[in-house]
Amino acid sequence: MRTQDHVRRHQPPAPVPDAGGRPVRTAAAGSWPRGGLRRLRPVLPDIAWAVFAGLNLAAMRLLPAWQTVPFLAIWVSLTVIYGFRLWRLQPTIVTWAAVTLATGGIIGVQVLKGQQDADYLAEVPLIALMFLVMVWHGRRRLAATQERLTAMEELQRVSQENLRLLEQQRQFLQDASHELGTPITVALGHAELIEQAVTDHAVAADARVITGELARLRRLTNRLLLLASAGSPGFLHVAPVATDSLVLDALERWGHVPRHWRLGEATEATVLGDADRLIVALDALLENAVAHTEPGDRIEVSVRLEDTHAVIAVTDSGCGIPPADLDRIFGRFTHAEPYRSREAGGFGLGLPIVQAIAEAHHGLVRVRSTSGQGATFEIVIPAVLESIRQKAEP
């Protein structure tokens, strides 16, 4: 029996049937107070202030000789809680009016009874006006903050949209380059076979034109793919690279072009970079120099240490770059005038590729040129500290 009574005491209350006979489960004891406290928690500071203000109003009424202290306590506490709560305008005005009428009414009655001077009553509208000015400034600051937050959200949205569009553009360039690469390679192979097998000189000449144009298209797709992949995590395969060897190998590759090639300063400097990408960048600068020079013009390649950076430079004695073109030559599909050689490339992608590769190596590209007096392009990338120490040693 004791066990049964113990079980009954710990069982939940049985459902109580409603008027229709359907069982209705009653709320557990103590659940309403807990739920009510959760609902009241957001307004507990307001309730606490209302109680505090009521106590001070009672003190003003019961202690006329000391009413300045509770009077000021009411208004100071109202200012403090408004600063934390920032009520909406309508509740703020209602609260302000209630406090003004309550404090002013108590002081007015005491003035009529001769318990206070009439000058004391003037403090009520003055303090009420000060509170209104504070509310106005607070709401103005709040509106300005909201406007800034809205502008920042819009800026973030625009930035995300721009990043999305840039990613779509990069993906499109990669896909287009891949899709174009295969048919161009196939067509180029057939054109070369036709050129080798045909006996008619006119057909052979036409086949050579086709072969040349297809080769240009293949270079274009390769460069578009390179630009599209710039900035991606796998763009560089970093390893120590000797820049002096890089310069010497470039002269060997380009020595057959009818220009006056010259090796300038060749300081032994090592950088942490991708050798294949740096070769592409240097070839693009040499291709640009060939495009703006004529047979017999000088092209000089050099490498030197400048502070903590290695500087790979290509200098030519060609036509130079007009000052108006210096700011735009690193844009894609941009040419500086005059442009003398279509066979050397002519896509307007070489310098953007150089810039992308230099920035991927945490470096930069700079140019110095005077129209009619040649140009100097420099790739500036951080050097390995060992190279700097060797230069500093006597």
C-alpha positions in Angstrom: 0.0 0.0 0.0 2.9 2.4 0.8 4.4 1.7 -2.6 1.1 2.4 -4.4 0.6 5.7 -2.5 4.2 6.7 -3.4 3.5 6.0 -7.1 0.2 8.0 -7.0 1.9 11.0 -5.5 4.5 11.1 -8.3 2.1 10.5 -11.2 1.1 13.5 -13.4 -2.5 14.7 -12.8 -5.1 12.9 -14.7 -6.7 14.7 -17.7 -9.9 16.6 -16.7 -12.7 16.2 -19.2 -14.2 19.3 -20.8 -17.9 20.1 -21.4 -17.9 17.7 -24.4 -16.3 14.9 -22.5 -12.9 15.2 -24.1 -10.0 15.0 -21.7 -8.1 18.3 -21.2 -4.6 18.1 -19.7 -4.1 20.7 -17.0 -0.9 22.7 -16.7 1.7 21.5 -14.3 2.0 23.4 -11.0 4.6 26.1 -11.2 4.8 26.2 -15.0 2.8 29.4 -15.3 5.0 31.5 -13.0 8.1 30.3 -14.9 6.6 31.2 -18.3 5.3 34.5 -16.9 8.8 35.4 -15.7 10.3 34.6 -19.1 7.7 36.9 -20.7 8.3 39.7 -18.2 12.1 39.4 -18.3 12.5 41.9 -21.3 10.6 44.6 -19.4 11.9 44.0 -15.9 14.2 47.1 -16.1 11.2 49.3 -17.1 9.1 47.9 -14.2 12.0 48.4 -11.8 12.3 52.0 -12.9 8.6 52.6 -12.6 8.7 51.3 -9.0 11.7 53.5 -8.3 10.0 56.6 -9.8 6.8 55.8 -7.8 8.8 55.7 -4.5 10.5 59.0 -5.3 7.1 60.6 -6.2 5.9 59.4 -2.8 9.0 60.9 -1.2 8.3 64.2 -2.9 4.8 64.2 -1.6 5.6 63.2 2.0 8.9 65.0 2.4 8.5 68.6 1.0 11.7 69.8 2.6 13.8 67.2 0.8 11.8 66.9 -2.5 14.7 68.2 -4.6 16.6 65.0 -4.2 13.8 62.6 -5.3 12.7 65.1 -8.0 16.2 65.0 -9.6 16.5 61.3 -9.0 13.4 60.7 -11.1 14.6 62.7 -14.0 18.2 61.4 -13.9 17.0 57.8 -13.7 14.6 58.4 -16.6 17.6 59.7 -18.6 19.7 56.7 -17.7 17.2 54.1 -18.5 16.2 55.8 -21.8 19.9 55.7 -22.8 20.0 51.9 -22.2 16.5 51.1 -23.5 16.0 53.6 -26.3 12.2 53.3 -26.3 10.1 54.0 -29.4 8.9 57.5 -29.8 5.3 57.0 -28.6 6.2 55.3 -25.3 8.9 57.9 -24.7 6.5 60.8 -25.1 3.9 59.1 -22.9 6.5 58.5 -20.2 7.9 62.0 -20.5 4.4 63.5 -20.2 3.5 61.3 -17.2 6.7 62.2 -15.3 6.3 65.9 -16.1 2.7 66.0 -15.0 3.4 64.0 -11.8 6.4 66.0 -10.7 4.9 69.3 -11.8 1.6 68.5 -10.1 3.2 67.7 -6.8 5.4 70.8 -6.8 2.4 72.9 -8.0 0.2 71.8 -5.1 3.0 72.6 -2.7 3.4 76.0 -4.2 -0.3 76.7 -3.8 -0.1 75.6 -0.2 2.9 77.9 0.4 5.2 75.0 1.1 7.5 75.9 -1.9 8.6 79.0 -3.7 7.0 79.6 -7.1 10.5 79.8 -8.8 10.9 76.1 -7.9 8.0 75.2 -10.3 10.0 76.6 -13.3 12.5 73.8 -12.9 10.0 71.2 -14.1 9.5 72.5 -17.7 13.3 73.2 -18.0 14.4 69.7 -17.0 11.6 68.2 -19.2 12.8 70.3 -22.1 16.4 69.1 -21.5 15.2 65.5 -21.6 13.3 66.2 -24.9 16.5 67.6 -26.4 18.4 64.6 -25.3 15.8 62.3 -26.8 16.0 64.3 -30.1 19.7 64.0 -30.2 19.6 60.3 -29.3 17.0 59.5 -32.0 19.0 61.5 -34.6 22.2 59.6 -33.7 20.2 56.3 -33.9 18.8 57.2 -37.3 22.3 58.1 -38.5 23.7 54.8 -37.2 20.9 53.0 -38.9 21.6 54.7 -42.2 25.3 53.8 -41.9 24.4 50.2 -41.2 22.0 50.1 -44.1 24.7 51.6 -46.4 27.2 49.0 -45.1 24.8 46.2 -45.8 24.2 47.5 -49.3 28.0 47.8 -49.8 28.5 44.3 -48.6 25.7 43.1 -50.9 27.2 44.9 -53.9 30.7 43.5 -53.0 29.3 40.0 -52.8 27.6 40.4 -56.1 30.8 41.8 -57.7 32.7 38.8 -56.3 30.1 36.5 -57.7 30.3 38.1 -61.1 34.1 38.0 -61.1 33.9 34.3 -60.2 31.5 33.7 -63.0 33.7 35.6 -65.5 36.8 33.6 -64.3 34.9 30.3 -64.7 33.6 31.3 -68.1 37.2 32.1 -69.3 38.4 28.8 -68.0 35.6 26.9 -69.6 35.8 28.7 -72.9 39.6 28.3 -73.0 39.3 24.5 -72.4 36.5 24.1 -74.9 38.3 26.1 -77.6 41.7 24.4 -77.0 40.7 20.9 -78.3 39.2 22.0 -81.7 41.9 24.5 -82.3 44.6 21.8 -81.7 42.8 19.4 -84.0 42.4 22.0 -86.8 46.0 23.1 -86.4 47.2 19.5 -86.8 45.1 19.0 -90.0 46.3 22.3 -91.4 49.9 21.4 -90.8 49.4 18.0 -92.5 47.8 19.7 -95.5 50.7 22.2 -95.7 53.2 19.3 -95.7 51.3 17.0 -98.1 50.0 19.5 -100.8 52.0 20.1 -104.0 50.2 23.2 -105.1 52.1 26.2 -103.9 48.9 28.4 -103.7 47.2 25.8 -101.5 50.4 25.5 -99.4 50.5 29.3 -98.9 46.8 29.3 -97.8 47.6 26.4 -95.4 50.4 28.3 -93.9 48.1 31.3 -93.3 45.6 29.0 -91.6 48.3 27.4 -89.5 49.6 30.8 -88.4 46.2 32.0 -87.4 45.3 28.8 -85.6 48.6 29.0 -83.7 47.7 32.6 -82.7 44.3 31.4 -81.5 45.9 28.7 -79.4 48.2 31.2 -77.8 45.2 33.4 -77.1 43.3 30.6 -75.3 46.3 29.7 -73.3 46.7 33.2 -72.1 43.0 33.6 -71.3 43.3 30.4 -69.3 46.4 31.7 -67.5 44.6 35.0 -66.6 41.5 33.2 -65.4 43.5 30.9 -63.1 45.5 33.9 -61.6 44.8 34.2 -57.9 43.6 30.6 -57.5 45.3 28.5 -54.8 47.1 26.3 -57.2 48.3 29.1 -59.5 51.9 29.0 -58.2 54.2 26.1 -57.3 56.8 27.8 -55.2 60.4 26.8 -55.1 63.8 28.7 -55.0 64.5 30.3 -58.4 67.8 31.7 -59.6 66.9 34.9 -61.4 70.3 35.2 -63.2 69.7 31.8 -64.8 66.2 32.9 -65.7 67.6 35.9 -67.6 70.4 33.9 -69.4 67.9 31.2 -70.5 65.6 33.9 -71.9 68.4 35.4 -74.0 69.1 32.0 -75.5 65.4 31.5 -76.4 65.0 34.9 -78.0 68.5 35.3 -79.6 67.2 34.2 -83.0 65.0 37.3 -83.3 66.7 40.0 -85.4 67.4 42.5 -82.6 70.6 43.7 -80.9 70.4 41.6 -77.7 72.4 42.6 -74.7 72.9 41.2 -71.2 73.0 43.9 -68.6 73.7 43.5 -64.9 73.2 39.9 -63.8 73.4 39.8 -60.0 73.0 36.4 -58.4 69.7 36.6 -56.7 67.3 33.9 -55.6 63.5 34.3 -55.2 60.8 32.0 -53.9 58.5 31.6 -56.9 57.2 29.5 -59.7 59.9 29.2 -62.4 57.4 28.4 -65.1 55.3 31.4 -64.3 58.3 33.7 -64.1 59.5 32.4 -67.5 56.0 33.3 -69.0 56.2 36.8 -67.5 59.7 37.4 -68.8 58.8 36.1 -72.2 55.8 38.4 -72.3 58.0 41.4 -71.5 60.4 40.3 -74.3 57.6 39.8 -76.7 56.3 43.3 -75.9 59.8 44.7 -76.5 60.1 42.9 -79.9 56.6 44.2 -80.8 57.7 47.8 -80.2 61.2 47.7 -81.9 62.5 47.1 -85.3 65.4 44.9 -86.5 68.7 46.3 -85.2 67.1 48.0 -82.2 68.6 47.2 -78.8 66.9 45.0 -76.1 68.7 44.6 -72.8 67.8 42.1 -70.1 69.2 42.4 -66.5 68.6 41.5 -62.9 69.7 43.3 -59.8 69.0 43.5 -56.1 67.2 46.6 -54.8 66.9 46.6 -51.0 65.1 43.4 -50.2 63.8 42.7 -53.7 65.0 41.3 -57.0 64.4 43.4 -60.0 64.2 41.7 -63.4 64.3 44.5 -66.1 63.8 44.5 -69.9 64.9 47.7 -71.6 64.4 48.5 -75.3 65.4 51.4 -77.6 62.2 51.3 -79.6 59.4 53.8 -80.1 58.5 54.1 -76.4 55.1 54.6 -74.8 53.2 57.9 -74.9 52.5 59.3 -71.4 48.8 59.0 -72.0 49.1 55.2 -72.4 51.2 54.5 -69.3 48.2 54.3 -67.0 46.2 51.9 -69.2 48.8 49.5 -70.7 48.2 46.9 -68.1 44.5 46.6 -69.0 43.4 43.6 -70.9 43.3 43.8 -74.7 45.0 47.2 -74.5 47.7 48.3 -77.0 50.1 51.2 -76.8 50.6 53.2 -80.0 52.5 52.8 -82.3 52.3 49.0 -82.4 54.7 47.6 -85.0 54.5 43.9 -84.9 51.3 41.8 -85.2 53.3 38.6 -85.5 54.9 39.0 -82.1 51.6 38.5 -80.3 49.3 41.4 -80.5 46.5 40.2 -78.1 47.0 42.9 -75.5 47.2 40.2 -72.8 51.0 40.1 -72.2 51.3 42.9 -69.7 48.2 41.9 -67.7 49.7 38.4 -67.5 53.0 39.9 -66.2 51.1 42.0 -63.6 49.1 39.0 -62.5 52.2 36.8 -62.1 54.1 39.5 -60.2 51.3 40.2 -57.8 50.9 36.4 -57.2 54.6 36.6 -56.1 53.8 39.5 -53.7 55.5 41.9 -56.1 54.7 44.4 -58.7 55.4 45.7 -62.2 56.6 49.2 -63.0 57.4 50.9 -66.2 59.5 53.9 -67.3 59.2 55.3 -70.8 59.5 58.4 -72.9 57.8 58.5 -76.3 60.4 57.9 -79.0 63.1 56.9 -76.5 62.3 53.3 -75.6 60.9 51.8 -72.4 62.0 49.8 -69.4 59.7 47.3 -67.7 60.7 45.9 -64.3 59.3 42.9 -62.3 60.0 43.5 -58.6 59.6 40.5 -56.3 60.9 39.7 -52.8 64.3 38.1 -52.8 65.6 35.3 -50.5 67.5 36.8 -47.5 70.6 34.7 -48.3 70.9 36.6 -51.6 70.7 39.9 -49.7 73.4 38.8 -47.2 75.8 37.8 -50.0 75.4 41.2 -51.6 76.0 43.0 -48.3 79.3 41.0 -47.7 82.5 42.8 -48.9 
